[in-house]
Amino acid sequence: DQQVKQNSPSLSVQEGRISILNCDYTNSMFDYFLWYKKYPAEGPTFLISISSIKDKNEDGRFTVFLNKSAKHLSLHIVPSQPGDSAVYFCAASDPDSNYQLIWGAGTKLIIKP
Amino acid sequence: DTGVSQDPRHKITKRGQNVTFRCDPISEHNRLYWYRQTLGQGPEFLTYFQNEAQLEKSRLLSDRFSAERPKGSFSTLEIQRTEQGDSAMYLCASRFTGELFFGEGSRLTVL
């Protein structure tokens, strides 16, 4: 059973507009959430994270929002750029499993020029 | 380059052969993880080391798989008697606290 879900396999956004990627989780014990970006034939690259004690973290064009009551987080990219086209993975840190990361299946973001 | 490095980047082998992948983590990172990733999926956890101790192994890790981190620095992942289902990207990651830093991965193709 998937503990971290990214329900949109793909998302297409016009360059310059906002991209919103969503992630849902089931385990309220998760204490830390991360977003990774992956280009084909490369390993995932860390993008941004958020602790469970916060509800927002911002880094340049990237903002992550956490809604603990809904067990939902989202990644906002504003403005979207062509280089943002990649697969985005949401991951959660599980303190009950040596802080293993539990991963979503990813969302492929396509930025249209 | 102070990132996580993996070797080889690509390996093509025949079914039944043994393969070994190496991972060199970021030097001050005491935690090292191996993941496997197939197309359309997020990384699947395989095993975890804290220093030289292997603290956790996934049920995915059959007895054909073995991993070591003998001196708490680099790690190796060996797959014996490879099967076509082992074809995947094998990712190594390390951290001290907070986020994981991934290597570029080792892609295995079993013919």
Backbone of each chain as ProteinMPNN parsed JSONL, in Angstrom:
{"seq_chain_A": "DQQVKQNSPSLSVQEGRISILNCDYTNSMFDYFLWYKKYPAEGPTFLISISSIKDKNEDGRFTVFLNKSAKHLSLHIVPSQPGDSAVYFCAASDPDSNYQLIWGAGTKLIIKP", "coords_chain_A": {"N_chain_A": [[0.844, -1.194, 0.0], [0.595, 2.169, -0.929], [2.266, 4.699, 0.731], [2.959, 7.245, 0.149], [1.682, 9.327, -2.204], [1.52, 10.41, -5.532], [-0.703, 11.631, -7.477], [-0.944, 12.571, -10.041], [0.327, 11.563, -13.001], [1.46, 13.073, -15.001], [2.012, 16.503, -15.995], [1.265, 19.43, -17.711], [2.423, 22.634, -18.443], [2.284, 26.072, -19.294], [5.092, 28.015, -20.242], [6.313, 30.411, -17.935], [4.018, 30.483, -16.423], [2.394, 29.304, -13.361], [3.466, 26.262, -11.892], [2.016, 23.578, -10.256], [2.572, 20.972, -8.186], [1.368, 18.056, -6.695], [1.114, 16.105, -3.655], [0.23, 13.4, -1.615], [0.018, 11.887, 1.614], [-0.062, 9.125, 3.947], [0.796, 8.488, 6.501], [0.888, 9.845, 9.587], [3.104, 10.117, 11.151], [5.308, 10.792, 9.699], [8.038, 13.003, 9.438], [9.391, 14.804, 7.941], [9.676, 16.247, 4.786], [10.412, 15.995, 1.331], [11.289, 17.276, -1.879], [12.324, 16.082, -4.99], [14.028, 16.366, -8.075], [14.226, 14.947, -11.28], [16.132, 14.274, -14.079], [16.15, 12.514, -17.258], [18.136, 9.547, -17.251], [19.728, 10.363, -15.154], [20.593, 10.628, -11.634], [18.231, 11.381, -8.958], [17.848, 14.811, -7.987], [18.132, 16.852, -5.189], [15.67, 19.242, -4.306], [13.939, 20.922, -2.619], [12.888, 21.136, 0.811], [10.763, 20.41, 3.677], [10.062, 20.722, 7.074], [7.966, 18.921, 9.378], [7.018, 20.622, 11.278], [6.544, 23.003, 10.16], [4.632, 25.047, 7.826], [5.183, 26.101, 5.416], [7.767, 26.564, 3.041], [10.187, 28.388, 1.352], [12.168, 28.863, -1.554], [13.679, 30.722, -3.643], [12.322, 30.377, -6.813], [10.802, 28.284, -6.008], [8.388, 26.91, -3.883], [7.269, 25.125, -1.101], [4.367, 23.79, 0.296], [2.798, 22.66, 3.235], [0.154, 20.81, 4.461], [-0.831, 19.565, 7.237], [-3.122, 18.535, 8.461], [-4.618, 17.681, 6.348], [-2.885, 15.914, 5.312], [-1.225, 16.52, 3.113], [0.939, 17.792, 0.649], [2.36, 20.348, -1.417], [4.149, 21.471, -4.283], [5.136, 24.492, -5.563], [6.026, 26.155, -8.483], [7.201, 29.081, -9.638], [8.163, 31.718, -11.774], [7.358, 29.198, -14.2], [9.885, 27.522, -16.049], [11.482, 26.434, -19.119], [13.617, 24.692, -18.492], [12.71, 23.479, -16.232], [11.349, 21.26, -16.899], [10.949, 17.981, -16.147], [11.0, 14.96, -14.138], [9.302, 14.973, -11.112], [9.731, 14.056, -7.805], [8.125, 13.33, -4.798], [8.983, 12.856, -1.419], [8.984, 11.272, 1.784], [10.175, 11.358, 5.11], [10.618, 8.711, 7.33], [10.517, 8.294, 10.631], [10.226, 5.946, 12.047], [11.493, 4.023, 10.649], [14.328, 4.123, 10.574], [14.574, 6.673, 9.483], [14.207, 6.349, 6.814], [13.53, 7.177, 3.404], [10.376, 7.473, 2.003], [8.918, 7.1, -1.064], [7.023, 8.869, -3.575], [5.47, 8.077, -6.762], [6.165, 9.84, -8.692], [5.82, 12.781, -10.777], [5.578, 13.801, -14.051], [6.678, 16.739, -15.313], [5.97, 19.004, -17.824], [7.085, 21.739, -19.506], [5.747, 24.048, -21.581], [6.855, 25.975, -24.329]], "CA_chain_A": [[0.0, 0.0, 0.0], [1.438, 3.348, -1.075], [2.144, 5.677, 1.813], [3.147, 8.56, -0.459], [1.032, 9.234, -3.519], [1.463, 11.529, -6.452], [-1.79, 11.101, -8.291], [-0.849, 13.019, -11.424], [1.555, 11.044, -13.633], [2.096, 14.128, -15.792], [1.427, 17.841, -15.902], [1.783, 20.306, -18.762], [2.221, 24.027, -18.03], [2.872, 27.075, -20.178], [6.233, 28.761, -19.715], [5.967, 31.664, -17.277], [2.887, 30.3, -15.503], [2.706, 28.562, -12.143], [3.317, 24.804, -11.875], [1.667, 23.076, -8.921], [2.664, 19.513, -8.108], [0.731, 17.643, -5.452], [1.565, 14.872, -3.029], [-0.555, 13.031, -0.434], [0.645, 10.821, 2.387], [-1.019, 8.497, 4.859], [1.366, 8.265, 7.829], [1.025, 11.117, 10.303], [4.393, 10.145, 11.849], [6.353, 11.344, 8.828], [8.45, 14.241, 10.096], [10.199, 15.656, 7.06], [9.238, 15.972, 3.414], [11.396, 16.497, 0.38], [11.018, 17.191, -3.31], [13.474, 15.831, -5.827], [13.824, 16.541, -9.509], [15.042, 13.956, -11.971], [16.219, 14.268, -15.538], [16.416, 11.161, -17.761], [19.48, 8.971, -17.149], [20.478, 10.948, -14.039], [20.006, 10.407, -10.323], [17.415, 12.502, -8.479], [18.538, 15.964, -7.391], [17.335, 17.503, -4.154], [15.137, 20.546, -4.693], [13.496, 21.7, -1.467], [12.311, 20.276, 1.848], [9.995, 21.08, 4.715], [9.859, 19.976, 8.306], [6.546, 18.795, 9.724], [6.597, 21.685, 12.208], [6.289, 24.213, 9.379], [3.619, 24.867, 6.795], [5.64, 26.685, 4.152], [9.191, 26.843, 2.889], [10.368, 29.043, 0.055], [13.55, 28.969, -2.008], [13.657, 31.251, -5.007], [11.064, 30.141, -7.537], [10.182, 27.066, -5.482], [7.758, 26.981, -2.563], [6.561, 23.911, -0.706], [3.325, 24.007, 1.297], [2.425, 21.436, 3.936], [-1.116, 20.834, 5.194], [-0.75, 18.33, 8.018], [-4.447, 17.984, 8.741], [-5.054, 16.992, 5.132], [-1.769, 15.045, 4.892], [-1.032, 16.931, 1.728], [1.899, 18.855, 0.375], [2.415, 20.757, -2.812], [5.317, 22.228, -4.738], [4.79, 25.536, -6.51], [7.161, 26.694, -9.231], [6.754, 30.329, -10.273], [7.478, 31.286, -12.984], [7.891, 27.96, -14.772], [10.857, 27.718, -17.129], [11.682, 25.183, -19.88], [14.549, 23.815, -17.777], [12.015, 22.806, -15.142], [10.775, 20.015, -17.425], [11.625, 16.855, -15.494], [10.095, 14.209, -13.255], [9.408, 15.464, -9.74], [9.365, 13.058, -6.808], [7.866, 13.706, -3.423], [9.459, 11.814, -0.515], [8.727, 11.545, 3.199], [11.106, 10.698, 6.02], [9.888, 7.889, 8.285], [11.368, 8.093, 11.811], [10.094, 4.578, 12.549], [12.28, 3.129, 9.781], [15.66, 4.72, 10.417], [14.463, 7.861, 8.655], [14.153, 5.977, 5.407], [12.644, 7.994, 2.598], [9.293, 6.799, 1.306], [8.821, 7.9, -2.282], [5.916, 8.803, -4.508], [5.823, 7.515, -8.075], [6.67, 10.91, -9.552], [4.98, 13.512, -11.728], [6.381, 14.355, -15.148], [6.304, 18.12, -15.613], [6.377, 19.462, -19.158], [6.877, 23.183, -19.643], [5.581, 24.361, -22.996], [7.344, 27.328, -24.631]], "C_chain_A": [[0.882, 1.249, 0.0], [1.207, 4.327, 0.054], [2.317, 7.105, 1.313], [2.627, 8.469, -1.886], [1.134, 10.54, -4.285], [0.479, 11.09, -7.533], [-1.749, 11.55, -9.747], [0.426, 12.483, -12.049], [2.258, 12.121, -14.457], [1.301, 15.421, -15.688], [2.082, 18.701, -16.965], [1.417, 21.746, -18.422], [2.9, 24.955, -19.027], [4.043, 27.773, -19.481], [5.767, 30.089, -19.11], [4.816, 31.552, -16.29], [3.328, 29.518, -14.273], [2.51, 27.056, -12.369], [3.025, 24.393, -10.439], [1.663, 21.562, -8.959], [2.189, 19.083, -6.725], [1.213, 16.284, -4.966], [0.704, 14.623, -1.79], [0.15, 11.903, 0.303], [-0.342, 10.305, 3.419], [-0.513, 8.416, 6.297], [1.625, 9.589, 8.538], [2.347, 11.213, 11.08], [5.533, 10.681, 10.978], [6.724, 12.735, 9.343], [9.16, 15.22, 9.172], [9.847, 15.26, 5.642], [10.193, 16.652, 2.445], [10.843, 16.383, -1.041], [12.339, 17.021, -4.044], [13.052, 15.985, -7.286], [14.727, 15.552, -10.219], [14.946, 14.146, -13.475], [16.492, 12.841, -15.998], [17.884, 10.77, -17.61], [20.344, 9.649, -16.081], [19.832, 10.542, -12.72], [19.162, 11.588, -9.908], [18.28, 13.579, -7.823], [17.615, 16.621, -6.381], [16.93, 18.902, -4.577], [14.831, 21.392, -3.468], [12.877, 20.745, -0.456], [11.498, 21.108, 2.817], [9.862, 20.156, 5.907], [8.379, 19.95, 8.643], [6.074, 19.872, 10.699], [6.307, 22.994, 11.465], [5.156, 23.963, 8.396], [4.039, 25.449, 5.446], [7.152, 26.835, 4.184], [9.419, 27.322, 1.466], [11.842, 29.12, -0.287], [13.521, 29.418, -3.463], [12.305, 31.042, -5.658], [10.248, 28.982, -6.965], [9.633, 27.299, -4.074], [7.059, 25.662, -2.293], [5.592, 24.277, 0.417], [2.962, 22.665, 1.918], [1.134, 21.659, 4.7], [-1.22, 19.517, 5.964], [-2.114, 17.714, 8.262], [-4.973, 17.205, 7.54], [-4.034, 15.968, 4.66], [-1.469, 15.275, 3.411], [0.087, 17.948, 1.646], [1.926, 19.151, -1.11], [3.689, 21.555, -3.06], [4.84, 23.211, -5.788], [6.061, 26.046, -7.167], [6.639, 27.919, -9.991], [7.961, 31.236, -10.556], [8.111, 30.007, -13.522], [8.787, 28.277, -15.964], [11.053, 26.392, -17.867], [12.603, 24.19, -19.176], [13.925, 23.098, -16.602], [11.373, 21.494, -15.605], [11.59, 18.833, -16.906], [10.562, 16.029, -14.775], [10.352, 14.67, -11.828], [8.883, 14.392, -8.778], [9.176, 13.726, -5.454], [8.35, 12.552, -2.543], [9.212, 12.249, 0.923], [9.704, 10.742, 4.048], [10.326, 9.993, 7.127], [10.761, 7.624, 9.513], [11.285, 6.679, 12.367], [10.905, 3.571, 11.732], [13.653, 3.725, 9.518], [15.648, 5.913, 9.469], [14.626, 7.544, 7.17], [13.244, 6.941, 4.674], [11.634, 7.102, 1.894], [8.919, 7.684, 0.124], [7.464, 7.77, -2.957], [6.416, 8.297, -5.854], [6.304, 8.572, -9.054], [5.598, 11.529, -10.432], [5.891, 14.104, -12.791], [5.844, 15.736, -15.499], [6.855, 18.51, -16.978], [6.051, 20.949, -19.247], [6.86, 23.509, -21.134], [6.045, 25.792, -23.274], [6.224, 28.228, -25.135]], "O_chain_A": [[1.795, 1.376, 0.816], [0.074, 4.739, 0.303], [1.881, 8.057, 1.961], [3.078, 7.638, -2.674], [0.87, 11.621, -3.757], [0.808, 10.274, -8.394], [-2.436, 10.979, -10.594], [1.515, 12.908, -11.665], [3.48, 12.104, -14.603], [0.117, 15.439, -15.35], [3.305, 18.704, -17.107], [0.257, 22.053, -18.148], [3.975, 24.645, -19.54], [3.984, 28.078, -18.29], [4.942, 30.796, -19.689], [4.647, 32.41, -15.424], [4.487, 29.119, -14.159], [1.517, 26.632, -12.96], [3.716, 24.819, -9.514], [0.865, 20.943, -9.663], [2.565, 19.676, -5.714], [1.653, 15.437, -5.744], [0.476, 15.541, -1.001], [0.803, 11.062, -0.315], [-1.334, 10.964, 3.729], [-1.315, 8.287, 7.222], [2.49, 10.361, 8.125], [2.673, 12.275, 11.609], [6.609, 10.987, 11.489], [5.849, 13.546, 9.648], [9.492, 16.335, 9.575], [9.732, 14.074, 5.331], [10.709, 17.737, 2.71], [10.037, 15.504, -1.346], [13.325, 17.705, -3.77], [11.9, 15.766, -7.661], [15.868, 15.342, -9.808], [13.864, 14.177, -14.061], [17.009, 12.034, -15.225], [18.772, 11.595, -17.826], [21.568, 9.519, -16.106], [18.664, 10.157, -12.688], [19.337, 12.687, -10.434], [19.299, 13.29, -7.195], [16.456, 16.911, -6.68], [17.731, 19.655, -5.131], [15.406, 22.468, -3.299], [12.399, 19.671, -0.82], [11.532, 22.338, 2.79], [9.587, 18.964, 5.766], [7.625, 20.841, 8.248], [4.873, 20.023, 10.925], [5.875, 23.974, 12.072], [4.765, 22.82, 8.158], [3.327, 25.303, 4.453], [7.74, 27.185, 5.207], [8.912, 26.74, 0.506], [12.673, 29.405, 0.576], [13.361, 28.614, -4.382], [11.274, 31.467, -5.136], [9.123, 28.738, -7.402], [10.325, 27.817, -3.197], [6.343, 25.141, -3.148], [5.95, 24.981, 1.361], [2.833, 21.66, 1.219], [1.031, 22.592, 5.497], [-1.64, 18.495, 5.421], [-2.247, 16.491, 8.269], [-5.678, 16.207, 7.689], [-4.291, 15.231, 3.708], [-1.464, 14.353, 2.595], [0.176, 18.857, 2.471], [1.565, 18.318, -1.942], [4.223, 22.214, -2.168], [4.219, 22.827, -6.778], [7.05, 26.334, -6.493], [5.769, 27.816, -10.856], [8.729, 31.501, -9.631], [9.3, 29.773, -13.305], [8.5, 29.163, -16.769], [10.812, 25.331, -17.292], [12.389, 22.98, -19.256], [14.541, 22.2, -16.027], [10.906, 20.707, -14.781], [12.779, 18.71, -17.2], [9.377, 16.361, -14.803], [11.501, 14.746, -11.392], [7.764, 13.895, -8.913], [9.967, 14.571, -5.036], [8.145, 11.388, -2.888], [9.228, 13.439, 1.238], [10.016, 9.592, 3.739], [9.478, 10.599, 7.781], [11.669, 6.796, 9.438], [12.185, 6.251, 13.09], [10.987, 2.397, 12.094], [14.087, 3.819, 8.369], [16.611, 6.134, 8.734], [15.113, 8.36, 6.388], [12.293, 7.466, 5.253], [11.993, 6.104, 1.27], [8.638, 8.871, 0.29], [6.835, 6.712, -2.923], [7.615, 8.113, -6.062], [6.799, 8.24, -10.132], [4.606, 10.889, -10.782], [6.849, 14.813, -12.483], [4.699, 15.879, -15.929], [8.047, 18.366, -17.25], [4.903, 21.362, -19.085], [7.835, 23.273, -21.848], [5.678, 26.716, -22.549], [6.46, 29.398, -25.435]]}, "seq_chain_B": "DTGVSQDPRHKITKRGQNVTFRCDPISEHNRLYWYRQTLGQGPEFLTYFQNEAQLEKSRLLSDRFSAERPKGSFSTLEIQRTEQGDSAMYLCASRFTGELFFGEGSRLTVL", "coords_chain_B": {"N_chain_B": [[35.471, 17.079, -7.096], [32.848, 16.77, -4.903], [30.603, 15.247, -4.639], [28.282, 12.413, -4.511], [29.529, 9.486, -5.868], [29.195, 6.958, -8.364], [29.955, 3.739, -9.676], [30.109, 1.113, -12.073], [28.681, 3.43, -14.514], [27.042, 2.344, -16.404], [26.039, -0.997, -17.023], [26.08, -3.891, -18.859], [25.007, -7.141, -18.925], [25.034, -10.744, -19.121], [22.362, -12.958, -18.401], [22.574, -14.692, -15.349], [25.174, -14.057, -14.738], [27.433, -12.463, -12.397], [27.333, -9.228, -10.895], [28.851, -6.188, -9.75], [28.429, -3.168, -8.04], [29.761, 0.011, -7.194], [29.816, 2.516, -4.674], [30.751, 5.725, -3.746], [30.334, 7.72, -1.104], [29.533, 11.125, -0.04], [32.114, 12.535, 1.855], [31.846, 13.157, 4.653], [29.479, 12.018, 5.338], [27.64, 9.783, 7.255], [25.575, 8.056, 6.81], [24.353, 5.767, 4.484], [22.605, 4.785, 1.614], [21.042, 2.372, -0.489], [19.132, 2.266, -3.419], [16.675, 1.068, -5.749], [15.549, 1.752, -8.984], [12.953, 1.597, -11.294], [11.465, 2.149, -14.527], [9.088, 4.727, -14.471], [8.561, 4.563, -11.804], [9.022, 5.558, -8.352], [12.113, 5.723, -6.457], [12.997, 2.587, -4.992], [13.551, 1.409, -1.798], [16.442, -0.398, -0.844], [18.626, -1.06, 0.945], [20.302, 0.034, 3.989], [22.963, 1.722, 5.522], [24.561, 2.652, 8.509], [27.396, 4.215, 9.208], [29.618, 1.521, 9.234], [27.774, -0.399, 9.702], [25.142, -2.442, 8.649], [21.979, -1.598, 8.832], [19.404, -1.968, 8.013], [17.439, -3.917, 5.781], [15.647, -4.29, 2.797], [12.719, -6.243, 2.015], [12.772, -6.666, -0.641], [15.311, -7.279, -1.227], [16.716, -9.971, -2.246], [18.335, -13.174, -1.529], [20.26, -13.185, -3.424], [21.34, -10.752, -3.546], [23.809, -8.692, -2.121], [25.209, -6.374, 0.126], [27.84, -4.247, 1.161], [29.733, -2.272, 3.458], [32.564, -1.838, 4.234], [34.481, -0.233, 5.684], [33.066, 1.835, 6.56], [33.047, 3.794, 4.68], [33.191, 3.814, 1.408], [30.788, 1.856, -0.454], [29.661, -1.367, -1.598], [27.491, -3.026, -3.864], [26.436, -6.141, -4.629], [25.176, -8.311, -7.077], [24.265, -11.524, -7.518], [24.109, -14.178, -9.897], [22.471, -12.965, -11.964], [19.218, -11.907, -13.039], [16.745, -11.246, -15.594], [14.832, -9.578, -14.568], [16.252, -8.028, -12.827], [17.144, -5.859, -14.129], [17.549, -2.463, -14.022], [17.841, 0.868, -12.643], [20.329, 1.449, -10.344], [20.601, 3.156, -7.462], [22.636, 5.102, -5.349], [22.778, 6.791, -2.262], [23.626, 9.345, 0.1], [23.782, 10.751, 3.415], [24.097, 13.095, 6.147], [22.474, 14.48, 8.083], [19.07, 15.404, 7.408], [18.496, 16.155, 3.98], [18.817, 13.647, 1.394], [21.604, 12.959, -0.647], [22.069, 12.105, -3.9], [23.817, 9.808, -6.033], [24.742, 9.509, -9.539], [23.751, 7.155, -10.398], [23.732, 3.652, -11.316], [23.211, 1.964, -14.184], [21.76, -1.077, -14.898], [21.596, -3.601, -17.275], [20.236, -6.614, -18.026], [20.688, -9.231, -20.126]], "CA_chain_B": [[34.039, 16.803, -7.036], [32.568, 16.239, -3.575], [29.305, 14.592, -4.642], [28.242, 10.96, -4.435], [29.899, 8.923, -7.168], [28.866, 5.551, -8.539], [30.695, 3.121, -10.762], [30.075, 1.828, -13.345], [27.426, 4.117, -14.819], [26.225, 1.412, -17.185], [26.566, -2.353, -17.058], [25.265, -4.85, -19.601], [25.511, -8.46, -18.575], [24.161, -11.854, -19.49], [21.662, -13.612, -17.293], [23.376, -15.689, -14.64], [26.461, -13.497, -14.342], [27.463, -11.623, -11.191], [27.752, -7.835, -11.111], [29.113, -5.423, -8.527], [28.417, -1.713, -8.165], [30.451, 0.7, -6.102], [29.352, 3.857, -4.345], [31.572, 6.544, -2.849], [29.459, 8.793, -0.623], [30.163, 12.362, 0.411], [33.032, 11.99, 2.859], [31.434, 13.295, 6.047], [28.16, 11.417, 5.522], [27.737, 8.479, 7.887], [24.447, 7.215, 6.404], [24.416, 5.423, 3.066], [21.403, 4.056, 1.193], [20.924, 1.866, -1.859], [17.77, 2.207, -3.949], [16.533, 0.59, -7.12], [14.479, 2.481, -9.662], [12.546, 1.163, -12.623], [10.774, 3.203, -15.28], [7.752, 5.096, -14.019], [8.426, 4.364, -10.36], [9.973, 6.218, -7.48], [13.152, 4.816, -5.964], [12.597, 1.575, -4.005], [14.612, 1.201, -0.818], [17.049, -1.727, -0.791], [19.331, -1.271, 2.195], [20.767, 1.239, 4.663], [24.122, 1.598, 6.404], [25.037, 3.766, 9.326], [28.823, 3.854, 9.255], [29.824, 0.234, 8.563], [26.716, -1.327, 10.1], [23.965, -2.537, 7.786], [20.92, -1.555, 9.821], [18.093, -2.359, 7.488], [17.393, -4.481, 4.431], [14.292, -4.442, 2.293], [12.307, -7.589, 1.571], [13.106, -6.76, -2.067], [16.694, -7.713, -1.354], [16.762, -11.429, -2.125], [19.649, -13.657, -1.107], [21.23, -12.97, -4.497], [21.865, -9.395, -3.365], [24.53, -8.43, -0.881], [25.829, -5.056, 0.177], [28.828, -4.084, 2.223], [30.389, -0.969, 3.635], [33.534, -2.417, 5.184], [35.182, 0.714, 6.55], [32.188, 2.973, 6.795], [33.21, 4.841, 3.657], [32.533, 3.374, 0.19], [29.933, 0.683, -0.325], [29.452, -2.155, -2.808], [26.254, -3.805, -3.988], [26.685, -7.239, -5.551], [24.035, -9.133, -7.474], [24.749, -12.802, -8.04], [23.188, -14.934, -10.778], [21.515, -11.942, -12.377], [18.018, -12.259, -13.794], [16.297, -10.11, -16.407], [14.081, -8.686, -13.683], [17.168, -7.165, -12.075], [17.442, -4.685, -14.953], [17.038, -1.27, -13.346], [18.869, 1.833, -12.227], [20.668, 1.271, -8.935], [20.979, 4.479, -6.958], [23.236, 5.218, -4.028], [22.584, 8.114, -1.687], [24.205, 9.479, 1.432], [23.44, 11.951, 4.144], [24.439, 13.162, 7.559], [21.085, 14.671, 8.508], [18.343, 16.147, 6.384], [18.232, 15.568, 2.673], [19.716, 12.683, 0.776], [22.311, 13.352, -1.861], [22.135, 10.93, -4.743], [24.749, 9.675, -7.136], [24.142, 9.502, -10.87], [23.136, 5.856, -10.611], [24.355, 2.618, -12.16], [22.13, 1.303, -14.919], [22.036, -2.479, -15.192], [20.777, -4.277, -18.275], [20.507, -8.058, -18.037], [20.183, -9.773, -21.397]], "C_chain_B": [[33.719, 16.153, -5.701], [31.213, 15.569, -3.514], [29.434, 13.095, -4.448], [28.603, 10.407, -5.811], [29.618, 7.431, -7.199], [29.594, 5.014, -9.765], [30.323, 1.644, -10.874], [28.742, 2.538, -13.551], [26.473, 3.199, -15.584], [26.886, 0.039, -17.147], [25.578, -3.218, -17.832], [25.854, -6.228, -19.328], [24.536, -9.529, -19.054], [23.537, -12.451, -18.238], [22.553, -14.685, -16.668], [24.734, -15.191, -14.194], [26.308, -12.692, -13.049], [27.895, -10.214, -11.569], [27.962, -7.168, -9.76], [29.131, -3.943, -8.857], [29.101, -1.104, -6.941], [29.863, 2.082, -5.919], [30.343, 4.521, -3.399], [30.723, 7.716, -2.376], [30.247, 10.077, -0.379], [30.89, 12.043, 1.716], [32.535, 12.11, 4.297], [30.074, 12.652, 6.337], [28.293, 10.015, 6.116], [26.622, 7.531, 7.451], [24.488, 7.003, 4.895], [23.25, 4.507, 2.741], [21.595, 3.541, -0.229], [19.435, 1.798, -2.208], [17.824, 1.579, -5.338], [15.366, 1.339, -7.744], [14.222, 1.894, -11.037], [11.664, 2.251, -13.234], [9.389, 3.467, -14.707], [7.51, 4.922, -12.537], [9.379, 5.271, -9.613], [11.026, 5.223, -7.033], [12.601, 3.86, -4.907], [13.785, 1.314, -3.089], [15.114, -0.234, -0.871], [17.718, -1.971, 0.559], [19.927, 0.026, 2.706], [21.932, 0.892, 5.585], [24.249, 2.853, 7.243], [26.46, 3.407, 9.71], [28.989, 2.491, 8.57], [28.705, -0.762, 8.849], [25.533, -1.264, 9.136], [22.755, -2.668, 8.698], [19.568, -2.024, 9.302], [18.231, -2.887, 6.062], [15.942, -4.645, 4.03], [14.002, -5.907, 1.976], [12.604, -7.788, 0.092], [14.48, -7.372, -2.266], [16.765, -9.22, -1.129], [18.172, -11.857, -1.737], [20.681, -13.564, -2.225], [21.91, -11.598, -4.377], [22.649, -9.325, -2.064], [25.197, -7.066, -0.976], [26.771, -4.997, 1.358], [29.283, -2.636, 2.294], [31.495, -1.194, 4.67], [34.193, -1.415, 6.125], [34.341, 1.948, 6.826], [32.37, 4.092, 5.795], [32.485, 4.394, 2.398], [31.695, 2.128, 0.464], [29.889, -0.058, -1.662], [28.116, -2.877, -2.714], [26.519, -4.877, -5.032], [25.385, -7.978, -5.826], [24.599, -10.402, -8.097], [23.668, -13.436, -8.923], [22.069, -14.02, -11.281], [20.371, -12.533, -13.198], [17.563, -11.027, -14.567], [15.511, -9.102, -15.566], [14.954, -7.785, -12.834], [17.52, -5.912, -12.862], [16.758, -3.464, -14.356], [18.188, -0.289, -13.195], [19.088, 1.621, -10.736], [21.276, 2.574, -8.439], [21.58, 4.353, -5.567], [23.02, 6.638, -3.534], [23.226, 8.16, -0.312], [23.687, 10.738, 2.094], [24.046, 11.896, 5.535], [23.138, 13.36, 8.33], [20.38, 15.377, 7.358], [18.294, 15.406, 5.059], [19.291, 14.551, 2.254], [20.376, 13.309, -0.44], [22.533, 12.083, -2.674], [23.327, 10.984, -5.689], [23.995, 9.638, -8.453], [23.464, 8.167, -11.182], [23.972, 4.933, -11.477], [23.233, 1.868, -12.85], [22.56, -0.104, -15.294], [21.054, -2.989, -16.234], [21.193, -5.74, -18.305], [19.858, -8.648, -19.287], [19.724, -11.209, -21.253]], "O_chain_B": [[34.26, 15.092, -5.39], [30.708, 15.338, -2.415], [30.529, 12.567, -4.249], [28.03, 10.83, -6.815], [29.779, 6.731, -6.199], [29.818, 5.724, -10.745], [30.229, 0.973, -9.846], [27.778, 2.268, -12.834], [25.255, 3.274, -15.425], [28.108, -0.086, -17.225], [24.393, -3.271, -17.504], [27.055, -6.444, -19.485], [23.375, -9.251, -19.351], [24.131, -12.439, -17.16], [23.194, -15.472, -17.365], [25.385, -15.825, -13.363], [25.206, -12.298, -12.667], [28.725, -10.03, -12.46], [27.338, -7.532, -8.763], [29.763, -3.514, -9.823], [29.028, -1.626, -5.828], [29.463, 2.738, -6.881], [30.724, 3.947, -2.379], [30.422, 8.616, -3.161], [31.472, 10.102, -0.497], [30.344, 11.36, 2.582], [32.798, 11.212, 5.096], [29.577, 12.734, 7.46], [28.974, 9.159, 5.551], [26.709, 6.328, 7.695], [24.641, 7.954, 4.128], [22.944, 3.578, 3.487], [22.227, 4.191, -1.062], [18.606, 1.345, -1.419], [18.862, 1.561, -6.001], [14.328, 1.535, -7.113], [15.14, 1.716, -11.839], [11.186, 3.149, -12.541], [8.612, 2.538, -14.485], [6.392, 5.108, -12.058], [10.401, 5.702, -10.146], [10.858, 4.016, -7.207], [11.835, 4.265, -4.033], [14.89, 1.033, -3.553], [14.323, -1.175, -0.935], [17.424, -2.956, 1.237], [20.049, 1.0, 1.963], [21.893, -0.091, 6.324], [24.07, 3.969, 6.756], [26.707, 2.439, 10.43], [28.542, 2.323, 7.435], [28.698, -1.858, 8.29], [24.998, -0.194, 8.846], [22.526, -3.73, 9.276], [18.699, -2.427, 10.075], [19.016, -2.383, 5.259], [15.111, -5.086, 4.823], [14.908, -6.697, 1.708], [12.681, -8.919, -0.386], [14.785, -7.915, -3.328], [16.86, -9.693, 0.004], [19.082, -11.035, -1.628], [21.859, -13.836, -1.997], [22.921, -11.331, -5.027], [22.209, -9.834, -1.033], [25.684, -6.668, -2.034], [26.539, -5.606, 2.402], [29.219, -1.89, 1.317], [31.374, -0.791, 5.827], [34.437, -1.751, 7.284], [34.85, 2.977, 7.271], [31.91, 5.212, 6.018], [31.27, 4.57, 2.308], [31.873, 1.444, 1.472], [30.058, 0.545, -2.722], [27.676, -3.281, -1.637], [26.796, -4.565, -6.19], [24.597, -8.236, -4.916], [25.326, -10.347, -9.09], [22.472, -13.241, -8.705], [20.886, -14.273, -11.053], [20.533, -13.506, -13.934], [17.944, -9.903, -14.239], [15.537, -7.903, -15.843], [14.449, -6.868, -12.186], [18.133, -4.994, -12.317], [15.537, -3.437, -14.203], [19.33, -0.566, -13.558], [18.134, 1.616, -9.957], [22.313, 3.029, -8.922], [21.093, 3.598, -4.725], [23.074, 7.584, -4.32], [23.355, 7.135, 0.359], [23.217, 11.665, 1.434], [24.446, 10.844, 6.034], [22.747, 12.51, 9.13], [21.027, 15.887, 6.444], [18.081, 14.194, 5.013], [20.447, 14.582, 2.677], [19.762, 14.094, -1.164], [23.114, 11.112, -2.188], [23.781, 12.056, -6.089], [22.767, 9.724, -8.484], [22.688, 8.072, -12.133], [24.807, 5.376, -12.265], [22.41, 1.219, -12.204], [23.597, -0.3, -15.928], [19.841, -2.832, -16.097], [22.35, -6.066, -18.573], [18.644, -8.571, -19.474], [19.273, -11.814, -22.226]]}, "name": "protein", "num_of_chains": 2, "seq": "DQQVKQNSPSLSVQEGRISILNCDYTNSMFDYFLWYKKYPAEGPTFLISISSIKDKNEDGRFTVFLNKSAKHLSLHIVPSQPGDSAVYFCAASDPDSNYQLIWGAGTKLIIKPDTGVSQDPRHKITKRGQNVTFRCDPISEHNRLYWYRQTLGQGPEFLTYFQNEAQLEKSRLLSDRFSAERPKGSFSTLEIQRTEQGDSAMYLCASRFTGELFFGEGSRLTVL"}
